[in-house]
């Protein structure tokens, strides 16, 4: 069998999206963390597309948000789906095969595109129309077949009288996805008219002149009804996101990850999860997260653009733009902020906040501490309520803590300051000078006892009360 030639892909994205009621162009709204229009672009690329062009409106210029390598076609006048292809006429003329997708129908897969292109080439059709069979076809255009089973025409149903009663009974609908041989498409685009109530060019109208010239138009029946899920409103967006999320979770589970409660788990499209990872209920994984094998995330943990190594445990914590190496433990109730890096076997315990800092291998920040703008060496242990005071009101400064350091409870380190290897600090110390290696640093006021203080305080209180009562 001859290899399927790389098609030119035209993605229609010039709609105004008024029903979204948003200042953001419709096709730039995210679907599980990825822009709506990026879904068909990515699917087309994965299926081996050649050139990819997105048709946009000058009133909703989204060109700056397009991925590298995507061409832009401007549809100057909002004159329908046929008008979108007419705007891309030069691109069509330079192509052999043209695949037409919609920017607001994101759930088409690379596998389906590849199968569709192969079918188009195998049959020698001039046009292939993706269809679906629905129990309730609603306002979708109906597929009218000829006696041989080819597509004779598409009966529109949006306006009363467009379709006959018999045509309204048809349950096979037009999914709005097409493959064309470029030459007959280019010729047909010149022959369609905008002689309808909307004054628009309809892309399905090209099928009649293609057939009149002897070209065959075959249906490609999709068994996946989600391929027709388009987005016109926020309510539609929620429906599509729910299905996209289901597919994402299923893909991870089939690849070997355990997701304990899929209904209570949100994982975006860009997340990478290795086999034998366990995701507990209540977790949210956003952006470009990566999780290594054997790690346990959650319950109730949020990861955003963060990387976990192998065999990491992260219950009840919030991690943002940080890196956690193999065999680390985080939480519960830890907050790792941008730039936090835990090296192998390190610990960030309960109610610990770390920002723009490196915690060395096997070092521990067990609880109730803030480590900001710091470098902690290997094997150190920072006592409860260890604080790096990194901000002087004008600038941030770094703290350097060496290897095998032990800070006492309630130590405050006033940056810039350095604690040498194997040094100690005493509980309650405020350290604002460098601590030599192997030494103990103490800054503790002398403890003073005031005899009889409690009795005098009680007497003062009684006197104040008598004065008030009188």
SULQUIPE-V544854 format. One record per pair of residues at least 24 apart in sequence whose C-alpha atoms are under 8 Angstrom apart, sorted by the first residue. I is the first residue (numbers start at 0). J is the second residue. D is the distance in whole Angstrom. If there is no record, write none. Layout:
((I J D) (I J D))
//
This chain:
((3 116 7) (3 117 6) (3 120 7) (4 96 8) (5 47 6) (5 48 5) (5 49 5) (5 96 8) (6 47 8) (6 48 5) (6 49 5) (6 50 7) (6 94 8) (6 95 7) (6 96 5) (6 97 6) (6 98 6) (7 48 6) (7 49 5) (7 50 5) (7 51 6) (7 52 8) (7 91 8) (7 94 6) (7 95 8) (7 96 6) (7 97 5) (7 98 6) (8 43 7) (8 48 7) (8 49 7) (8 50 6) (8 51 5) (8 52 6) (8 97 6) (8 98 5) (8 99 6) (8 100 7) (9 51 6) (9 52 5) (9 53 6) (9 54 7) (9 84 8) (9 87 8) (9 97 7) (9 98 6) (9 99 5) (9 100 6) (10 39 8) (10 40 8) (10 51 8) (10 52 6) (10 53 5) (10 54 6) (10 99 6) (10 100 5) (10 101 5) (10 102 6) (11 53 6) (11 54 5) (11 55 7) (11 80 7) (11 83 7) (11 99 8) (11 100 6) (11 101 5) (11 102 6) (12 36 8) (12 53 6) (12 54 5) (12 55 5) (12 56 8) (12 101 6) (12 102 5) (12 103 7) (13 54 6) (13 55 4) (13 56 4) (13 59 7) (13 74 7) (13 77 8) (13 83 8) (14 55 8) (14 56 7) (14 77 8) (15 56 8) (15 58 8) (15 59 7) (16 231 6) (16 232 8) (18 231 6) (18 232 5) (19 231 6) (19 232 5) (19 233 6) (20 232 8) (24 59 6) (24 61 7) (25 103 8) (25 231 8) (26 102 6) (26 103 6) (27 61 8) (27 64 8) (30 236 7) (30 239 8) (30 240 6) (30 243 8) (31 240 6) (31 243 7) (31 244 7) (31 266 7) (31 267 5) (31 268 6) (32 267 5) (32 268 6) (32 269 7) (32 285 7) (32 286 6) (33 267 8) (33 268 7) (33 269 8) (35 102 7) (35 103 6) (35 104 8) (35 105 6) (36 102 5) (36 103 6) (36 105 7) (37 65 8) (37 66 8) (37 102 8) (37 105 8) (38 105 5) (38 106 7) (38 107 8) (39 100 7) (39 101 8) (39 102 7) (39 104 8) (39 105 6) (39 106 7) (39 107 6) (39 108 8) (41 109 8) (42 107 7) (42 108 5) (42 109 4) (42 112 8) (43 109 6) (43 112 7) (44 109 8) (45 109 6) (46 109 5) (46 110 7) (46 112 6) (46 113 5) (47 113 8) (54 83 6) (54 86 8) (54 87 8) (77 199 8) (78 198 7) (78 199 5) (78 200 6) (79 199 5) (79 200 5) (79 201 6) (79 202 8) (80 199 8) (80 200 6) (80 201 5) (80 202 5) (81 188 7) (81 199 8) (81 200 5) (81 201 5) (81 202 4) (81 203 8) (81 204 8) (82 199 7) (82 200 5) (82 201 7) (82 202 8) (84 188 8) (84 202 8) (85 188 6) (85 189 8) (88 185 7) (91 181 6) (91 182 8) (91 184 8) (91 185 6) (92 181 7) (92 182 7) (92 185 6) (94 181 6) (95 180 6) (95 181 5) (95 182 7) (96 178 7) (96 179 6) (96 180 5) (96 181 5) (97 178 6) (97 179 5) (97 180 6) (97 181 6) (98 176 8) (98 177 6) (98 178 4) (98 179 7) (99 176 6) (99 177 5) (99 178 6) (100 175 7) (100 176 5) (100 177 7) (101 175 7) (101 176 7) (103 229 6) (103 230 5) (103 231 8) (104 226 7) (104 227 7) (104 228 6) (104 229 4) (104 230 6) (105 226 8) (105 228 8) (105 229 7) (106 225 6) (106 226 6) (106 227 8) (106 228 7) (106 239 8) (106 243 7) (107 225 8) (107 226 5) (115 178 8) (115 219 7) (116 178 7) (118 219 8) (119 178 7) (124 180 8) (124 214 7) (124 215 5) (124 216 6) (124 217 7) (125 179 6) (125 180 5) (125 183 7) (125 209 7) (125 214 5) (125 215 5) (125 216 6) (126 177 7) (126 178 6) (126 179 4) (126 180 6) (126 206 8) (126 209 8) (126 214 8) (126 215 7) (126 216 5) (126 217 7) (127 177 6) (127 178 5) (127 179 6) (127 216 6) (127 217 5) (127 218 6) (127 219 7) (128 173 7) (128 174 8) (128 175 8) (128 176 6) (128 177 5) (128 178 7) (128 216 7) (128 217 6) (128 218 5) (128 219 6) (129 173 6) (129 174 6) (129 175 7) (129 176 5) (129 177 6) (129 218 6) (129 219 5) (129 220 6) (129 221 7) (130 171 6) (130 172 5) (130 173 5) (130 174 5) (130 175 8) (130 218 6) (130 219 6) (130 220 5) (130 221 6) (131 171 5) (131 172 5) (131 173 7) (131 174 7) (131 220 5) (131 221 5) (131 222 7) (131 223 8) (131 224 6) (131 227 8) (132 170 5) (132 171 4) (132 172 6) (132 220 8) (132 222 8) (132 224 8) (133 170 6) (133 171 6) (133 172 7) (133 224 8) (134 170 7) (135 170 7) (136 170 6) (136 171 7) (136 172 7) (139 172 6) (139 173 7) (140 172 6) (140 173 5) (141 166 7) (141 167 7) (141 169 6) (141 170 7) (141 171 6) (141 172 5) (141 173 6) (142 169 7) (142 171 6) (142 172 5) (142 173 6) (143 169 8) (148 217 8) (149 215 7) (149 216 6) (149 217 5) (149 218 6) (150 216 5) (150 217 6) (150 218 6) (151 206 8) (151 207 8) (151 210 8) (151 216 7) (152 203 8) (152 206 7) (152 207 7) (153 203 7) (174 226 7) (174 227 5) (175 227 8) (183 209 6) (183 214 8) (184 209 7) (244 268 8) (362 403 8) (371 397 8) (372 396 7) (372 397 5) (372 398 6) (373 397 5) (373 398 5) (373 399 6) (373 400 7) (374 398 6) (374 399 5) (374 400 6) (374 401 8) (375 399 6) (375 400 5) (375 401 6) (375 402 7) (376 400 6) (376 401 5) (376 402 4) (376 403 7) (376 404 8) (377 401 7) (377 402 5) (377 403 6) (378 402 6) (378 403 5) (378 404 7) (379 403 4) (379 404 5) (379 405 6) (380 404 6) (380 405 5) (380 406 7) (381 405 6) (381 406 5) (381 407 7) (381 408 8) (382 406 5) (382 407 5) (382 408 5) (382 409 7) (382 410 8) (383 407 8) (383 408 5) (383 409 6) (384 408 6) (384 409 5) (384 410 7) (385 409 5) (385 410 5) (385 411 6) (385 412 8) (386 410 6) (386 411 5) (386 412 6) (387 411 6) (387 412 5) (387 413 6) (387 414 7) (388 412 6) (388 413 5) (388 414 6) (389 413 7) (389 414 5) (389 415 7) (390 414 8))
//
